[in-house]
Amino acid sequence: MNNILVTGSNGQLGSDLKAIENEFDQFNFYFADRNTLDITLNDDVSKFVLENNIHAIINCAAYTAVDKAEDETSIADNVNHKAVDNLAKVAKNLNVKLVHISTDYVFDGKLSTPYDETAITAPLNIYGRSKLNGELSIINVAPKNSIIIRTSWVYSSFGNNFVKTMLKLSTTRDQLGIIFDQIGSPTYARDLARHILEILPKIENEQIEVYHYTNEGVCSWYDFAVAIFDLSDKKIKVSPISTSEYPTKAIRPSYSVLNKKKIRSNFNIEIRHWREALKECLSNIK
């Protein structure tokens, strides 16, 4: 049996990995959060890996408060960069696989066609920069049989996210203004979790490989909100607004659609459309 360490286990992706662990009885999971394992400490992580005979690490731990990161630069860097560098070194020294989750925010959003894995990175905010530095650390350390998966617009029936925020607002508001000029692809964390576990045994590479994963399809935040209310039978008026009408501390990319051809072809996986995945998530929330 393969022993899998999942870091950041109380986040959206970590929680969805917990939710489907019984579907993958070939794996024995060890779920860790910041209270049970400090992933910034090499000795602690190495000891955990050795004592539990860990074969692979799925790093779901991340600082994801995009606007707060503009002020909490060191905290974001510690979690998204330094901890990742440590995990990469442990993975290399102890010869275990590492699957690290990154983000579309490593791009500046200035393209008009989907970003592939070789596109030039140019993050617009501190969060994106810290995630890119984490990627660069893994590439520099270069543990074998390890990959980086960039994803975007992640939501789940667990934790705080756009879907649950919209549902909550629908109980107190009869109309909302939602941004229409930021374009991307929503990602249901459970679909990502399931595909990570499906491809995990197939990962064999000497050099670090980068992959992109989201659900299929493209939309704006406005389109996403309309679909949430439509599929959950919420009667609420949604009006499109521009990014300039809703200023935030951190700048977001206006276009962050990711090209998923590489992960589909290399691992022979089928990715469903975001609306289909959203239906399932809404059902689970109910």
Buried (B, 14 or more C-beta within 10 A) or exposed (E): EBBBBBBBBBBBBBBBBBBEBEEBEEBBBBBBBBEEBBBBEBEBBBEBBEEEEBBBBBBBBBBBBBBBBBEBEEBBBBBBBBBBBBBBBBBBEBEBBBBBBBBBBBBBBEBEEBBBBEBEBBBBBBBBBBBBBBBBBBBEBEBBBBBBBBBBBBBBBBBEBBBBEBBEBBEEEEEBBBBBBBBBBBBBBBBBBBBBBBBBBEBEEEEBBBBBBBBBBBBBBBBBBBBBBEBBEBEBEBEBBEBEEEEEEBBBBBBBBBBBEBBBEBBEBEBEEBBEBBBBBBEBBE
